[in-house]
Amino acid sequence: MKKQVENKKAALLQAALKLFTEKGFHGTSTAQISKEAGVATGTLFNYFPTKEDLINDLYFEVKEELSSRMGQDVQIQKTYREKLRKMWYNLVEWGIENQEKFHFVGQFCSSPSITSHTREVVMEEYVFFHDLVMEGLANGELGDYPAEMITTMFYQSSRTIVDYILYSEPQDRDRAIENGFQVVWSGLTRNNLLF
């Protein structure tokens, strides 16, 4: 019985991911989500009392998966640059492998449909990223920029590279990922400050 419940919930989340990414939050009805998931509309409300609850659960689940991937093997790297580079590769490769989820995060990261509570809980999943940025600021590797600006630039640059790889299909994907990191590193490090 528990597996059946988990399967229905997973099907609803997968259907919502597909439809929210294609049609947006307001362009997607609960009936469409239920139909796509292959369950009765009433079943959706057993798991998610409102459409807002559904999108917040989905946002948290996707962001949690992304944070898990981003932090993978970062701390075993020897230098600060290697740590940031590993995080970059993790983030970009996850985006390429999980295009729908990556676009969902980009589409809804500033959405008013995501509650402040969800945002706060999600941010707890990314403490390691904030800590890495603070380490770079403290040890002088990063330029004297606000930490929030650095994290935003890092993430938005990853979106650019993922889109470039997906839509331009460069012959050497790894070279494109590395070039993206070089641009980010050059822009964020102290040695490259213009003034």
Backbone as a chain_set.jsonl record, in Angstrom:
{"seq": "MKKQVENKKAALLQAALKLFTEKGFHGTSTAQISKEAGVATGTLFNYFPTKEDLINDLYFEVKEELSSRMGQDVQIQKTYREKLRKMWYNLVEWGIENQEKFHFVGQFCSSPSITSHTREVVMEEYVFFHDLVMEGLANGELGDYPAEMITTMFYQSSRTIVDYILYSEPQDRDRAIENGFQVVWSGLTRNNLLF", "coords": {"N": [[0.825, -1.205, 0.0], [1.932, 1.267, 0.832], [3.886, 1.668, -1.146], [2.273, 2.005, -3.394], [1.039, 4.427, -2.766], [3.29, 6.103, -2.715], [3.998, 5.873, -5.406], [1.818, 7.088, -6.713], [1.983, 9.694, -5.731], [4.537, 10.394, -6.695], [4.002, 10.22, -9.443], [2.186, 12.311, -9.736], [3.819, 14.503, -9.059], [5.716, 14.327, -11.109], [4.095, 14.73, -13.348], [3.191, 17.316, -12.815], [5.612, 18.705, -12.92], [6.276, 18.46, -15.663], [4.034, 19.763, -16.88], [3.931, 22.315, -15.607], [6.352, 23.345, -16.464], [5.967, 23.422, -19.212], [3.527, 24.898, -19.557], [3.353, 26.805, -17.581], [2.514, 27.964, -14.245], [-0.063, 29.136, -13.809], [-1.262, 28.457, -16.165], [-1.766, 25.809, -15.992], [-3.992, 23.39, -14.971], [-5.374, 21.651, -12.095], [-6.83, 19.47, -12.891], [-5.644, 18.861, -15.354], [-3.115, 18.08, -14.486], [-3.749, 15.823, -12.95], [-4.855, 14.186, -14.944], [-2.632, 13.841, -16.64], [-1.007, 12.46, -14.874], [-2.418, 10.178, -14.594], [-4.342, 9.71, -12.644], [-7.268, 10.115, -10.541], [-8.82, 13.338, -10.209], [-9.584, 13.993, -7.612], [-7.808, 12.442, -6.179], [-5.404, 13.808, -6.369], [-5.812, 15.906, -4.575], [-5.762, 14.554, -2.202], [-3.095, 14.259, -1.677], [-2.004, 16.772, -2.057], [-3.311, 19.558, -0.829], [-3.764, 22.013, -2.133], [-3.059, 23.617, -5.293], [-0.922, 25.28, -4.966], [0.387, 24.086, -2.807], [1.288, 21.807, -4.095], [3.099, 22.837, -6.061], [5.005, 23.968, -4.398], [5.95, 21.741, -2.955], [7.046, 20.313, -5.092], [8.995, 22.125, -5.995], [10.687, 22.197, -3.762], [11.535, 19.504, -3.703], [12.908, 19.205, -6.162], [14.914, 21.161, -5.909], [16.236, 20.148, -3.691], [17.287, 17.769, -4.724], [19.022, 18.88, -6.612], [20.794, 20.312, -4.935], [22.011, 18.234, -3.576], [23.436, 17.018, -5.625], [25.107, 19.137, -6.436], [26.882, 19.485, -4.291], [28.388, 17.2, -4.295], [31.336, 15.458, -3.804], [32.814, 17.791, -3.524], [34.209, 18.715, -1.239], [36.432, 17.056, -1.112], [38.244, 17.998, -2.854], [41.423, 19.551, -3.512], [42.27, 22.311, -3.684], [40.904, 25.667, -3.356], [39.985, 26.667, -5.811], [39.646, 24.278, -7.249], [37.573, 23.157, -5.785], [35.445, 24.943, -6.274], [35.315, 24.634, -9.016], [34.61, 21.924, -9.238], [32.055, 22.026, -8.127], [30.821, 23.612, -10.041], [30.949, 21.933, -12.349], [29.358, 19.807, -11.399], [26.872, 21.099, -11.127], [26.304, 22.047, -13.768], [26.394, 19.65, -15.268], [24.303, 18.237, -14.033], [22.187, 19.859, -14.819], [22.194, 19.443, -17.597], [21.634, 16.723, -17.704], [19.151, 16.651, -16.5], [17.086, 18.227, -17.82], [14.398, 19.19, -17.819], [13.856, 19.564, -15.086], [15.87, 21.389, -14.465], [15.14, 23.602, -16.016], [12.682, 24.098, -14.863], [13.42, 24.95, -12.259], [14.795, 27.303, -12.921], [12.7, 28.734, -14.077], [10.874, 29.041, -11.996], [12.212, 30.082, -9.798], [11.967, 32.721, -8.996], [9.302, 33.004, -8.662], [6.124, 34.132, -7.447], [4.527, 32.123, -6.571], [5.986, 30.339, -5.108], [6.409, 29.914, -1.76], [7.568, 32.029, 0.965], [8.331, 30.518, 3.136], [8.98, 28.014, 1.96], [11.156, 28.861, 0.43], [12.956, 29.582, 2.461], [13.392, 27.089, 3.727], [14.505, 25.688, 1.598], [16.862, 27.156, 1.226], [18.363, 26.32, 3.378], [19.285, 23.922, 2.48], [21.338, 24.683, 0.882], [23.467, 25.669, 2.296], [26.106, 24.805, 2.268], [27.032, 25.803, -0.166], [26.898, 28.563, 0.188], [28.726, 28.695, 2.302], [31.056, 27.942, 0.965], [31.405, 30.084, -0.772], [31.776, 32.102, 1.125], [34.167, 31.218, 2.231], [35.907, 31.634, 0.069], [35.788, 34.406, -0.088], [36.85, 35.099, 2.395], [39.451, 34.012, 2.273], [40.544, 35.513, 0.29], [40.466, 34.705, -2.355], [38.255, 35.193, -3.953], [36.792, 38.097, -5.483], [35.984, 41.253, -3.916], [33.005, 41.15, -3.545], [29.447, 41.208, -2.922], [28.229, 38.322, -1.211], [25.768, 37.209, -1.984], [25.506, 38.165, -4.558], [27.588, 36.836, -5.832], [26.793, 34.117, -5.617], [24.463, 34.216, -7.137], [25.44, 35.055, -9.659], [27.051, 32.849, -10.261], [25.164, 30.747, -10.403], [23.376, 31.727, -12.438], [25.127, 31.915, -14.581], [25.661, 29.233, -14.974], [23.223, 28.397, -15.98], [23.261, 29.665, -18.449], [25.359, 28.279, -19.733], [24.365, 25.653, -19.727], [22.084, 25.986, -21.374], [23.402, 26.826, -23.704], [24.854, 24.496, -24.368], [22.752, 22.648, -24.716], [21.23, 23.764, -26.797], [22.951, 24.733, -28.777], [24.598, 22.669, -29.208], [27.53, 22.041, -29.006], [30.554, 20.585, -30.376], [32.424, 19.643, -28.561], [31.517, 19.005, -25.575], [32.578, 18.909, -22.957], [34.644, 20.756, -23.141], [33.189, 23.078, -23.514], [31.891, 23.264, -21.024], [34.117, 23.596, -19.372], [35.182, 25.983, -20.442], [33.117, 27.697, -19.73], [33.399, 27.636, -16.95], [35.915, 28.859, -16.732], [35.342, 31.464, -17.556], [33.565, 32.265, -15.519], [35.226, 31.983, -13.256], [37.252, 33.828, -13.876], [35.758, 36.16, -13.803], [34.95, 36.351, -11.141], [37.136, 36.284, -9.435], [39.664, 37.818, -7.355], [42.064, 38.643, -8.608], [41.328, 39.553, -11.068], [40.013, 41.938, -10.914], [38.8, 45.0, -12.139], [39.159, 47.514, -11.138]], "CA": [[0.0, 0.0, 0.0], [2.806, 2.441, 0.909], [4.518, 1.83, -2.462], [1.248, 2.54, -4.288], [0.903, 5.838, -2.391], [4.492, 6.793, -3.198], [3.938, 5.905, -6.862], [0.837, 8.103, -7.129], [2.549, 11.008, -5.416], [5.619, 10.614, -7.661], [3.383, 10.456, -10.747], [1.628, 13.665, -9.7], [4.928, 15.454, -9.097], [6.301, 14.27, -12.453], [3.14, 15.372, -14.255], [3.223, 18.757, -12.525], [6.881, 19.208, -13.457], [6.129, 18.557, -17.126], [3.039, 20.761, -17.273], [4.335, 23.648, -15.142], [7.448, 23.794, -17.331], [5.417, 23.694, -20.55], [2.401, 25.832, -19.602], [3.371, 27.739, -16.47], [1.698, 27.621, -13.082], [-1.455, 29.548, -14.009], [-1.78, 27.809, -17.362], [-1.925, 24.377, -15.714], [-5.05, 23.106, -13.999], [-5.209, 20.411, -11.333], [-7.407, 18.4, -13.716], [-4.627, 18.485, -16.336], [-2.062, 17.357, -13.764], [-4.304, 14.506, -12.612], [-4.972, 13.411, -16.186], [-1.264, 13.499, -17.068], [-0.486, 11.465, -13.922], [-3.23, 8.971, -14.677], [-5.094, 9.515, -11.398], [-8.472, 10.945, -10.418], [-8.538, 14.678, -9.69], [-9.708, 13.941, -6.151], [-6.59, 11.826, -5.634], [-4.398, 14.866, -6.247], [-6.057, 16.683, -3.356], [-5.379, 13.735, -1.041], [-1.67, 14.464, -1.454], [-1.704, 18.201, -2.102], [-4.589, 20.256, -0.631], [-3.924, 23.086, -3.12], [-2.05, 23.632, -6.354], [0.237, 25.955, -4.375], [1.114, 23.068, -2.04], [1.934, 20.939, -5.071], [4.274, 23.461, -6.666], [6.023, 24.148, -3.36], [6.56, 20.425, -2.729], [7.846, 20.004, -6.26], [10.156, 23.013, -5.977], [11.595, 21.721, -2.719], [12.096, 18.207, -4.1], [13.88, 19.413, -7.24], [16.051, 21.91, -5.359], [16.959, 19.239, -2.811], [18.057, 16.892, -5.612], [20.091, 19.688, -7.182], [21.796, 20.617, -3.911], [22.739, 16.997, -3.314], [24.386, 16.834, -6.73], [26.084, 20.228, -6.45], [27.888, 19.327, -3.244], [29.033, 15.894, -4.411], [32.802, 15.384, -3.935], [33.435, 19.115, -3.503], [35.141, 18.871, -0.115], [37.66, 16.259, -1.256], [39.16, 18.699, -3.765], [42.557, 20.083, -2.743], [42.358, 23.771, -3.639], [39.633, 26.38, -3.423], [39.59, 26.718, -7.221], [39.16, 22.942, -7.617], [36.265, 22.974, -5.133], [34.447, 25.711, -7.019], [35.23, 24.007, -10.332], [33.841, 20.679, -9.086], [30.66, 22.416, -7.937], [30.372, 24.067, -11.36], [30.71, 20.754, -13.188], [28.194, 19.099, -10.857], [25.681, 21.885, -11.428], [26.055, 22.065, -15.216], [26.074, 18.29, -15.727], [22.95, 17.927, -13.562], [21.273, 20.595, -15.685], [22.136, 18.775, -18.903], [20.998, 15.414, -17.502], [17.801, 16.857, -15.969], [16.71, 19.476, -18.473], [13.081, 19.662, -17.384], [13.999, 20.045, -13.708], [16.719, 22.574, -14.491], [14.335, 24.71, -16.527], [11.667, 24.37, -13.848], [14.043, 25.763, -11.212], [15.027, 28.634, -13.478], [11.412, 29.37, -14.35], [10.1, 29.319, -10.789], [13.017, 30.546, -8.66], [11.485, 34.037, -8.562], [7.844, 32.992, -8.757], [5.376, 34.382, -6.214], [3.851, 30.883, -6.164], [6.85, 29.677, -4.136], [6.249, 30.662, -0.51], [8.796, 32.41, 1.665], [8.717, 29.368, 3.971], [9.672, 27.065, 1.089], [12.463, 29.447, 0.089], [13.815, 29.484, 3.648], [13.761, 25.679, 3.91], [15.403, 25.341, 0.489], [18.158, 27.787, 1.459], [19.1, 25.486, 4.335], [19.92, 22.865, 1.688], [22.459, 25.262, 0.138], [24.42, 26.29, 3.227], [27.45, 24.442, 1.821], [27.396, 26.703, -1.259], [27.158, 29.851, 0.837], [29.973, 28.544, 3.062], [32.167, 27.933, 0.016], [31.578, 31.471, -1.211], [32.36, 32.844, 2.25], [35.566, 30.779, 2.318], [36.631, 32.331, -0.987], [35.892, 35.825, 0.289], [37.737, 35.192, 3.561], [40.85, 33.717, 1.932], [40.982, 36.454, -0.73], [40.429, 34.151, -3.71], [37.183, 35.866, -4.687], [36.789, 39.549, -5.389], [35.203, 41.815, -2.815], [31.633, 41.313, -3.999], [28.489, 40.61, -1.979], [28.1, 36.863, -1.346], [24.545, 36.895, -2.722], [25.763, 38.44, -5.964], [28.458, 35.762, -6.325], [26.009, 32.893, -5.799], [23.547, 34.449, -8.25], [26.225, 35.038, -10.901], [27.481, 31.463, -10.479], [24.006, 29.969, -10.857], [22.869, 32.219, -13.724], [26.11, 31.534, -15.606], [25.468, 27.808, -15.258], [22.041, 28.311, -16.85], [23.7, 30.065, -19.783], [26.148, 27.2, -20.324], [23.46, 24.528, -19.991], [21.316, 26.329, -22.578], [24.332, 26.815, -24.845], [25.148, 23.106, -24.716], [21.545, 21.981, -25.184], [20.665, 24.316, -28.025], [23.983, 24.927, -29.803], [25.214, 21.353, -29.388], [28.952, 22.123, -29.376], [31.163, 19.268, -30.59], [33.147, 19.235, -27.358], [30.716, 19.44, -24.426], [33.441, 19.14, -21.799], [35.369, 22.016, -23.377], [32.223, 24.155, -23.274], [31.712, 23.375, -19.568], [35.361, 24.159, -18.833], [35.249, 27.395, -20.841], [32.173, 28.411, -18.876], [34.009, 27.818, -15.623], [37.005, 29.84, -16.839], [34.721, 32.794, -17.598], [33.059, 32.552, -14.174], [36.379, 32.152, -12.366], [37.889, 35.105, -14.211], [34.899, 37.266, -13.385], [34.717, 36.411, -9.696], [38.349, 36.286, -8.622], [40.279, 39.085, -6.989], [43.134, 39.007, -9.543], [40.778, 40.094, -12.306], [39.232, 43.148, -10.673], [39.169, 46.058, -13.082], [39.468, 48.775, -10.448]], "C": [[0.869, 1.269, 0.0], [3.462, 2.722, -0.441], [3.538, 2.431, -3.465], [1.048, 4.034, -4.025], [2.08, 6.639, -2.922], [4.475, 6.916, -4.717], [2.968, 6.97, -7.367], [1.375, 9.507, -6.885], [3.66, 11.353, -6.407], [5.06, 10.918, -9.051], [2.798, 11.864, -10.822], [2.735, 14.719, -9.78], [5.568, 15.494, -10.488], [5.387, 14.957, -13.471], [3.148, 16.888, -14.064], [4.498, 19.38, -13.082], [6.767, 19.443, -14.961], [5.204, 19.711, -17.51], [3.395, 22.173, -16.813], [5.442, 24.205, -16.037], [6.932, 24.183, -18.708], [4.434, 24.856, -20.558], [2.417, 26.898, -18.523], [2.409, 27.315, -15.371], [0.224, 27.922, -13.342], [-2.09, 28.899, -15.239], [-2.021, 26.306, -17.191], [-2.999, 24.176, -14.66], [-4.751, 21.816, -13.247], [-5.783, 19.232, -12.114], [-6.398, 17.928, -14.761], [-3.51, 17.671, -15.682], [-2.537, 15.942, -13.447], [-4.377, 13.617, -13.841], [-3.599, 12.942, -16.658], [-0.67, 12.402, -16.173], [-1.255, 10.157, -13.96], [-3.969, 8.652, -13.387], [-6.334, 10.413, -11.412], [-8.101, 12.298, -9.805], [-8.625, 14.707, -8.167], [-8.484, 13.355, -5.485], [-5.505, 12.873, -5.431], [-4.567, 15.602, -4.922], [-5.82, 15.879, -2.086], [-3.92, 13.968, -0.669], [-1.31, 15.941, -1.318], [-3.014, 18.973, -1.987], [-4.855, 21.375, -1.648], [-2.849, 22.942, -4.195], [-0.775, 24.298, -5.858], [1.064, 24.975, -3.545], [1.902, 22.157, -2.981], [3.189, 21.584, -5.633], [5.377, 23.674, -5.631], [6.71, 22.83, -3.017], [7.498, 20.064, -3.879], [9.125, 20.841, -6.275], [11.172, 22.537, -4.948], [12.282, 20.432, -3.144], [13.181, 18.379, -5.163], [15.114, 20.138, -6.715], [16.878, 21.039, -4.417], [17.833, 18.289, -3.637], [19.256, 17.643, -6.197], [21.175, 19.975, -6.15], [22.647, 19.398, -3.594], [23.809, 16.768, -4.383], [25.478, 17.906, -6.714], [27.219, 20.0, -5.458], [28.709, 18.055, -3.34], [30.54, 16.03, -4.689], [33.499, 16.744, -3.936], [34.507, 19.19, -2.422], [36.412, 18.037, -0.238], [38.652, 16.901, -2.224], [40.223, 19.42, -2.94], [42.577, 21.609, -2.611], [40.967, 24.395, -3.709], [39.106, 26.398, -4.861], [39.018, 25.376, -7.668], [37.797, 22.656, -6.993], [35.173, 23.691, -5.924], [34.242, 25.107, -8.411], [34.398, 22.729, -10.27], [32.358, 20.998, -8.922], [30.051, 22.875, -9.264], [30.031, 22.88, -12.258], [29.483, 19.983, -12.71], [26.896, 19.783, -11.269], [25.337, 21.819, -12.922], [25.677, 20.669, -15.715], [24.693, 17.86, -15.258], [21.922, 18.623, -14.458], [21.106, 19.949, -17.045], [21.375, 17.46, -18.783], [19.531, 15.535, -17.093], [17.225, 18.161, -16.508], [15.392, 20.045, -17.952], [13.163, 20.253, -15.971], [14.814, 21.336, -13.671], [15.937, 23.789, -14.975], [13.215, 25.08, -15.546], [12.231, 25.275, -12.756], [14.268, 27.185, -11.713], [13.746, 29.422, -13.677], [10.728, 29.818, -13.067], [10.908, 29.856, -9.611], [12.572, 31.918, -8.146], [9.963, 34.13, -8.545], [7.177, 33.306, -7.418], [4.611, 33.154, -5.728], [4.669, 30.091, -5.157], [6.832, 30.519, -2.864], [7.597, 31.019, 0.115], [9.267, 31.279, 2.578], [9.483, 28.337, 3.154], [11.054, 27.585, 0.743], [13.438, 29.316, 1.255], [14.295, 28.052, 3.861], [14.746, 25.248, 2.826], [16.792, 25.927, 0.731], [19.012, 27.0, 2.449], [19.834, 24.357, 3.62], [21.183, 23.365, 0.978], [23.468, 25.982, 1.022], [25.849, 26.011, 2.772], [27.939, 25.369, 0.707], [27.741, 28.081, -0.697], [28.485, 29.799, 1.593], [31.191, 28.563, 2.135], [32.442, 29.337, -0.505], [32.238, 32.288, -0.105], [33.828, 32.479, 2.447], [36.412, 31.522, 1.284], [36.793, 33.814, -0.708], [36.898, 36.0, 1.424], [39.195, 34.959, 3.189], [41.373, 34.594, 0.792], [40.987, 35.917, -2.153], [39.368, 34.84, -4.571], [37.297, 37.375, -4.497], [35.846, 40.016, -4.292], [33.8, 42.183, -3.301], [30.697, 40.765, -2.922], [28.307, 39.123, -2.268], [26.881, 36.497, -2.181], [24.725, 37.135, -4.217], [26.609, 37.319, -6.569], [27.644, 34.498, -6.58], [25.049, 33.037, -6.982], [24.281, 34.401, -9.587], [26.645, 33.612, -11.265], [26.316, 30.651, -11.054], [23.523, 30.424, -12.232], [23.836, 31.9, -14.864], [25.969, 30.062, -15.964], [24.265, 27.617, -16.176], [22.411, 28.655, -18.287], [24.452, 28.933, -20.466], [25.274, 25.981, -20.626], [22.655, 24.799, -21.259], [22.195, 26.307, -23.826], [24.6, 25.387, -25.311], [23.918, 22.414, -25.304], [21.093, 22.471, -26.552], [21.686, 24.551, -29.132], [24.714, 23.634, -30.12], [26.671, 21.445, -29.836], [29.543, 20.716, -29.51], [31.846, 18.749, -29.33], [32.428, 19.795, -26.121], [31.588, 19.765, -23.216], [34.219, 20.443, -21.935], [34.439, 23.202, -23.117], [32.003, 24.362, -21.774], [32.94, 24.028, -18.939], [35.489, 25.637, -19.192], [34.301, 28.246, -20.007], [32.746, 28.654, -17.497], [35.106, 28.871, -15.677], [36.457, 31.269, -16.848], [34.231, 33.192, -16.203], [34.212, 32.831, -13.217], [37.052, 33.498, -12.621], [37.075, 36.288, -13.713], [34.779, 37.431, -11.884], [35.976, 36.551, -8.852], [38.948, 37.67, -8.448], [41.294, 39.551, -8.02], [42.612, 39.68, -10.803], [39.9, 41.324, -12.087], [39.737, 44.268, -11.586], [39.568, 47.347, -12.388], [39.587, 48.541, -8.975]], "O": [[0.59, 2.221, -0.728], [3.585, 3.88, -0.84], [3.918, 3.265, -4.288], [0.904, 4.816, -4.965], [1.907, 7.71, -3.503], [4.888, 7.94, -5.262], [3.261, 7.672, -8.335], [1.238, 10.393, -7.728], [3.721, 12.478, -6.903], [5.586, 11.779, -9.756], [2.904, 12.53, -11.852], [2.595, 15.714, -10.491], [5.919, 16.565, -10.984], [5.859, 15.68, -14.349], [3.115, 17.645, -15.033], [4.459, 20.469, -13.653], [7.125, 20.51, -15.459], [5.545, 20.535, -18.359], [3.181, 23.132, -17.555], [5.463, 25.399, -16.333], [7.399, 25.154, -19.303], [4.483, 25.706, -21.447], [1.586, 27.806, -18.541], [1.592, 26.413, -15.557], [-0.636, 27.069, -13.124], [-3.313, 28.806, -15.336], [-2.429, 25.622, -18.13], [-2.914, 24.741, -13.569], [-3.968, 20.987, -13.71], [-5.276, 18.115, -12.009], [-6.301, 16.731, -15.028], [-3.023, 16.696, -16.254], [-1.803, 14.976, -13.654], [-4.009, 12.443, -13.794], [-3.427, 11.781, -17.029], [0.067, 11.534, -16.64], [-0.802, 9.146, -13.424], [-4.201, 7.487, -13.065], [-6.425, 11.351, -12.203], [-7.186, 12.389, -8.987], [-7.825, 15.374, -7.51], [-8.15, 13.721, -4.358], [-4.773, 12.834, -4.442], [-3.589, 15.887, -4.231], [-5.69, 16.455, -1.005], [-3.548, 13.887, 0.502], [-0.417, 16.305, -0.552], [-3.765, 19.039, -2.96], [-6.004, 21.656, -1.988], [-1.859, 22.233, -4.013], [0.325, 23.933, -6.275], [2.294, 25.021, -3.571], [3.041, 21.786, -2.694], [4.241, 20.946, -5.679], [6.559, 23.571, -5.958], [7.924, 22.802, -2.81], [8.605, 19.572, -3.66], [10.209, 20.321, -6.539], [12.371, 22.481, -5.225], [13.49, 20.287, -2.961], [14.246, 17.769, -5.073], [16.239, 19.764, -7.044], [18.099, 21.184, -4.357], [18.985, 18.037, -3.284], [20.362, 17.107, -6.268], [22.362, 19.888, -6.467], [23.852, 19.51, -3.37], [24.936, 16.377, -4.08], [26.647, 17.603, -6.953], [28.379, 20.289, -5.753], [29.63, 17.851, -2.549], [30.951, 16.636, -5.678], [34.666, 16.832, -4.317], [35.605, 19.685, -2.678], [37.382, 18.297, 0.474], [39.768, 16.409, -2.394], [39.965, 19.847, -1.815], [42.871, 22.134, -1.537], [39.99, 23.74, -4.072], [37.919, 26.171, -5.095], [38.017, 25.336, -8.384], [36.962, 21.987, -7.601], [34.117, 23.124, -6.205], [33.122, 25.077, -8.92], [33.574, 22.48, -11.15], [31.505, 20.327, -9.503], [28.9, 22.559, -9.568], [28.954, 22.831, -12.853], [28.663, 19.554, -13.522], [25.946, 19.132, -11.704], [24.189, 21.559, -13.282], [24.741, 20.525, -16.501], [23.976, 17.186, -15.998], [20.903, 18.03, -14.81], [20.002, 19.91, -17.588], [20.571, 17.12, -19.651], [18.751, 14.61, -17.32], [16.918, 19.081, -15.749], [15.289, 21.241, -17.68], [12.604, 21.316, -15.702], [14.484, 22.264, -12.933], [16.058, 24.877, -14.412], [12.853, 26.25, -15.424], [11.594, 26.255, -12.37], [13.969, 28.154, -11.015], [13.713, 30.635, -13.469], [10.073, 30.86, -13.046], [10.353, 30.066, -8.532], [12.783, 32.235, -6.975], [9.406, 35.222, -8.426], [7.607, 32.811, -6.376], [4.104, 33.141, -4.606], [4.122, 29.263, -4.428], [7.197, 31.695, -2.886], [8.62, 30.396, -0.17], [10.469, 31.101, 2.773], [10.518, 27.838, 3.596], [12.024, 26.827, 0.76], [14.606, 28.98, 1.06], [15.472, 27.826, 4.143], [15.706, 24.529, 3.102], [17.795, 25.263, 0.468], [20.241, 27.015, 2.366], [20.872, 23.887, 4.086], [22.001, 22.564, 0.527], [24.237, 26.814, 0.541], [26.713, 26.882, 2.876], [29.127, 25.686, 0.641], [28.749, 28.682, -1.067], [29.274, 30.742, 1.536], [32.229, 29.129, 2.476], [33.6, 29.727, -0.66], [33.15, 33.072, -0.366], [34.642, 33.336, 2.792], [37.509, 31.985, 1.594], [37.815, 34.41, -1.049], [37.699, 36.935, 1.415], [40.084, 35.626, 3.72], [42.52, 34.44, 0.372], [41.459, 36.593, -3.066], [39.565, 35.044, -5.769], [37.823, 37.859, -3.495], [35.012, 39.252, -3.806], [33.459, 43.357, -3.447], [31.111, 39.949, -2.099], [28.238, 38.712, -3.426], [26.944, 35.579, -2.999], [24.173, 36.408, -5.043], [26.365, 36.902, -7.702], [27.781, 33.873, -7.631], [24.848, 32.089, -7.74], [23.805, 33.782, -10.539], [26.598, 33.221, -12.431], [26.465, 29.959, -12.062], [23.283, 29.59, -13.105], [23.405, 31.644, -15.988], [26.137, 29.683, -17.123], [24.293, 26.76, -17.059], [21.937, 28.019, -19.228], [24.217, 28.65, -21.641], [25.433, 25.349, -21.67], [22.557, 23.93, -22.126], [21.777, 25.824, -24.879], [24.576, 25.104, -26.509], [24.031, 21.674, -26.282], [20.626, 21.682, -27.373], [21.324, 24.567, -30.308], [25.364, 23.511, -31.158], [27.014, 20.982, -30.923], [29.097, 19.778, -28.85], [31.842, 17.546, -29.069], [32.701, 20.912, -25.683], [31.369, 20.765, -22.534], [34.427, 21.152, -20.95], [34.864, 24.215, -22.561], [31.935, 25.498, -21.306], [32.818, 24.903, -18.082], [35.861, 26.452, -18.348], [34.631, 29.368, -19.624], [32.602, 29.74, -16.936], [35.22, 29.691, -14.766], [37.028, 32.168, -16.231], [34.454, 34.318, -15.759], [34.178, 33.8, -12.458], [37.382, 34.22, -11.68], [37.627, 37.29, -13.26], [34.531, 38.535, -11.401], [35.893, 36.9, -7.674], [38.765, 38.562, -9.276], [41.38, 40.75, -8.287], [43.379, 40.313, -11.53], [39.133, 41.708, -12.97], [40.94, 44.448, -11.772], [40.245, 48.187, -12.982], [39.844, 49.479, -8.22]]}, "num_chains": 1, "name": "protein.A"}
